[in-house]
Amino acid sequence: MLIVSAIISGLGLGSMYGLIALGFHVTYVVSNTVNFSQGSSMMLGAVLGYVFGVRFGWPMGLAIPAALACCAVFGLAVERALVRPFAERGSNAWLMATVAGGIVLDNAVLFTFGKEPRAFPSALAAKPLDLFGTGVYPLQLLIPVAGLGIAVALHLAFNHTRLGKSLLAVVQNKDAARLMGINVRLAIAGSFALSTALAGLAGLLIAPLFSVHSDMGTLFGIKAFAVAILGGITSAWGVMLAGLVYGLLEALVTSFLGSTYTQIVVFTVVIAALAFMPNGLLGRAAVNKV
């Protein structure tokens, strides 16, 4: 039943990559920028969830919303201090600024939280269920449901609600959006808050299956960005689909070839896929108006 275990594990990991990548999607479709500290935001959600729920002893019903709120505040700070000053001057320096912001956060958590991995207890990851002869934690089944549900919600919100269409108008023409009464700065700031909250949620969901430590988000953030590009960063469906495919491929390669070959094979496939589909699975080519 190795393949069943690999598929279930892959779907869980892929959904987590998809959740983080949806954060890249949200900021890109609203502001044409991305937050390269998404991996750090994921780590922050897991660490704060541990601090509030385990160290402070808060009920998880309070600890989880508090951790997500803090992640959203971090997103607002990133947009205000690391993105807006450069984007408004037409500079791309926000690319490096958000990378640096993530490094600062990682090291701040390292000095305050410590470097030792900590177990994150959860009733959903305490007792495995028997599924096709394989032990599966309920949390492994919940993560894909959460990821797909959020992808559906974002797709519907951006394409079928007045607010979503207003947000999309911001990236198309900021001046026209202002004339329509849209608060452009607030829209962009809100997209960053939602982006980091999604990453924090991914961290909270995955933490009980792994462990909580200060550098847990680094590699996840890189993989999530690869997923966002592979799926077509303009499509929520494409991003989540790419996350599932990426997670399945990673789990299958690890199970049958060994972890030594995982990154080599997976990133080689990503490069090959982008060579044939430069706009990603469901992405759209940019339209240049002349």
C-alpha positions in Angstrom: 0.0 0.0 0.0 3.0 2.3 -0.5 1.4 4.0 -3.4 -1.8 4.8 -1.4 0.3 6.3 1.4 2.3 8.4 -1.2 -0.9 9.7 -2.9 -2.5 10.7 0.4 0.7 12.4 1.6 1.2 14.0 -1.8 -2.3 15.5 -1.8 -1.8 16.9 1.6 1.6 18.5 0.8 0.3 19.7 -2.6 -2.7 21.4 -1.0 -0.3 23.2 1.4 1.9 24.3 -1.4 -1.3 25.5 -3.2 -2.5 27.5 -0.2 0.8 29.4 0.0 0.8 29.8 -3.8 -2.7 31.2 -3.7 -1.2 34.1 -1.7 1.1 34.8 -4.6 -2.0 34.7 -6.9 -3.9 37.2 -4.8 -1.3 39.9 -4.6 -0.4 39.4 -8.3 -3.9 39.8 -9.7 -4.5 42.9 -7.5 -1.2 44.7 -7.6 1.0 42.9 -10.1 3.5 42.3 -7.3 4.2 39.3 -5.1 5.5 38.8 -1.6 8.6 36.7 -1.5 8.4 36.3 2.3 5.4 34.0 1.9 7.4 31.1 3.3 8.3 33.1 6.4 4.6 34.0 6.7 3.8 30.2 6.8 6.4 29.7 9.5 5.0 32.7 11.5 1.5 31.1 11.4 2.8 27.8 12.8 5.0 29.4 15.4 2.3 31.8 16.7 -0.2 29.0 16.7 2.2 27.0 18.9 3.0 29.9 21.2 -0.7 30.9 21.7 -2.1 27.4 21.9 0.6 25.4 23.6 2.9 27.8 25.5 0.1 30.2 26.6 -2.5 27.5 26.9 -5.2 29.3 24.9 -8.0 27.2 23.4 -7.3 26.5 19.7 -10.5 28.2 18.8 -8.9 31.4 19.9 -5.2 30.6 19.2 -5.7 29.9 15.5 -7.6 33.1 14.7 -5.1 35.1 16.7 -2.2 33.6 14.8 -3.9 34.3 11.4 -4.7 37.9 12.5 -1.0 38.4 13.3 0.0 37.0 9.9 -2.4 39.4 8.2 -0.8 42.3 10.2 2.6 41.1 9.0 1.3 41.2 5.4 0.1 44.8 5.9 3.6 45.7 7.2 5.2 44.1 4.2 3.0 46.0 1.8 3.5 49.3 3.5 7.2 49.2 4.2 8.7 46.8 1.6 6.4 47.1 -1.4 4.5 50.4 -1.7 7.5 52.8 -1.4 9.2 51.1 -4.4 6.1 50.2 -6.5 4.8 53.7 -6.4 8.1 54.9 -7.9 8.0 52.3 -10.6 11.0 50.4 -9.0 11.2 46.6 -8.8 13.3 46.8 -5.7 10.3 45.4 -3.8 11.5 42.0 -5.1 14.7 42.1 -2.9 13.0 44.0 -0.1 10.4 41.2 0.5 13.1 38.6 0.4 15.0 40.6 3.0 11.9 41.0 5.1 11.4 37.3 5.2 15.0 36.8 6.3 14.6 39.3 9.0 11.5 37.6 10.3 13.1 34.2 10.2 16.0 35.4 12.3 13.8 37.3 14.7 11.8 34.1 15.4 15.1 32.2 15.7 16.3 34.5 18.5 13.0 34.6 20.3 11.4 31.2 19.7 14.6 29.2 19.5 16.0 26.8 16.8 14.8 23.5 18.3 11.9 21.8 16.5 8.7 21.6 18.6 5.8 19.2 18.2 2.4 20.8 17.6 -0.3 18.6 19.2 -3.6 18.2 17.4 -6.5 15.8 17.9 -6.7 15.5 14.1 -3.1 14.2 14.0 -3.2 12.0 17.1 -4.8 8.8 15.9 -4.6 7.5 12.3 -7.6 6.1 10.4 -7.4 2.9 8.3 -7.9 3.8 4.7 -7.3 1.0 2.1 -4.9 -0.7 4.6 -2.9 2.5 5.2 -2.9 4.6 8.3 -4.1 8.2 7.5 -4.4 11.1 9.9 -7.7 13.0 9.6 -5.7 16.2 9.1 -4.2 14.7 5.9 -7.7 14.5 4.5 -8.7 18.0 5.8 -5.8 19.8 4.2 -6.9 19.1 0.5 -10.5 19.9 1.4 -9.4 23.3 2.9 -7.2 24.1 -0.1 -9.8 23.3 -2.7 -12.4 25.1 -0.8 -10.4 28.3 -0.6 -9.5 28.0 -4.3 -13.2 27.8 -5.1 -14.0 30.8 -2.8 -11.3 33.0 -4.4 -12.3 32.1 -7.9 -16.0 32.9 -7.2 -15.0 36.1 -5.3 -12.8 37.5 -8.0 -15.1 36.6 -10.9 -18.6 36.8 -9.6 -18.7 39.5 -6.9 -18.6 43.3 -7.1 -15.8 43.5 -4.6 -13.7 40.9 -6.5 -14.2 42.7 -9.8 -13.2 46.0 -8.1 -10.0 44.4 -6.9 -9.2 43.2 -10.4 -9.8 46.6 -11.7 -6.9 48.0 -9.6 -4.2 46.1 -11.5 -5.7 47.0 -14.9 -5.8 50.7 -14.4 -5.2 52.3 -11.0 -6.3 55.8 -12.1 -9.6 54.5 -13.5 -10.1 52.5 -10.4 -9.7 55.6 -8.2 -12.3 57.4 -10.4 -14.7 54.6 -9.8 -14.3 55.2 -6.0 -12.0 52.3 -5.3 -9.5 52.8 -2.5 -6.5 51.5 -4.4 -4.0 51.5 -1.5 -6.5 49.7 0.8 -7.2 47.1 -1.9 -3.6 46.3 -2.4 -2.9 46.3 1.4 -5.9 43.9 1.8 -4.5 41.6 -0.8 -1.2 41.3 1.1 -3.0 40.7 4.4 -5.1 37.9 2.8 -1.9 36.5 1.2 0.0 36.1 4.4 -3.1 34.8 6.2 -3.4 32.0 3.7 0.3 31.2 4.2 -0.2 31.2 7.9 -3.1 28.9 7.6 -0.9 26.5 5.6 1.6 26.6 8.4 -1.0 25.8 11.0 -2.4 22.9 9.0 0.9 21.3 8.3 2.6 21.9 11.7 1.0 18.9 13.5 2.3 16.6 10.8 5.8 17.8 10.9 7.3 20.2 13.6 7.5 23.9 14.3 10.8 25.7 13.9 12.1 29.0 12.6 13.3 28.0 9.2 10.5 25.6 8.3 9.0 28.0 5.7 12.1 28.6 3.5 11.9 25.6 1.2 8.1 25.6 1.3 8.1 29.2 0.1 10.4 28.4 -2.9 8.3 25.4 -3.9 5.1 27.4 -3.5 6.4 30.1 -5.9 7.3 27.3 -8.4 3.7 26.0 -8.0 2.3 29.5 -8.6 4.2 29.9 -11.8 3.5 26.3 -12.9 -0.2 26.7 -12.4 -0.5 30.1 -14.1 -0.3 32.8 -11.4 -3.4 34.6 -12.7 -5.6 31.5 -12.1 -6.6 30.3 -8.6 -7.8 27.0 -10.1 -4.5 26.6 -12.0 -2.4 27.3 -8.9 -4.2 24.8 -6.7 -4.1 22.2 -9.5 -0.4 22.7 -9.9 0.0 22.4 -6.1 -1.7 19.0 -6.1 0.3 17.8 -9.1 3.6 19.0 -7.5 2.8 17.4 -4.2 1.8 14.1 -5.8 5.0 14.0 -7.9 7.2 14.8 -5.0 5.6 12.1 -2.8 5.8 9.5 -5.5 9.4 10.2 -6.3 10.4 10.2 -2.6 8.6 6.9 -2.1 9.9 5.0 -5.1 13.3 6.6 -5.8 14.3 8.0 -2.5 14.5 11.6 -1.1 18.0 12.0 -2.8 16.3 12.3 -6.1 13.2 14.3 -5.1 14.3 17.8 -5.8 16.2 16.8 -8.9 13.3 15.1 -10.6 10.6 17.5 -9.5 12.3 20.7 -10.5 13.4 19.1 -13.8 9.8 18.4 -14.5 8.8 22.0 -13.5 11.4 23.4 -16.0 10.2 21.1 -18.8 6.5 21.9 -18.1 7.2 25.6 -18.3 9.2 25.2 -21.5 6.1 23.8 -23.1 3.5 25.9 -21.2 5.2 29.3 -20.5 1.9 30.7 -19.1 1.4 27.8 -16.8 -1.4 25.2 -16.7 -4.4 27.7 -16.7 -2.6 31.1 -16.8 -3.3 33.7 -19.5 -0.7 35.5 -21.5 -0.4 39.2 -20.7 -2.1 41.5 -23.2 0.0 44.5 -24.2 -2.0 47.5 -25.4 -0.5 49.7 -28.0 
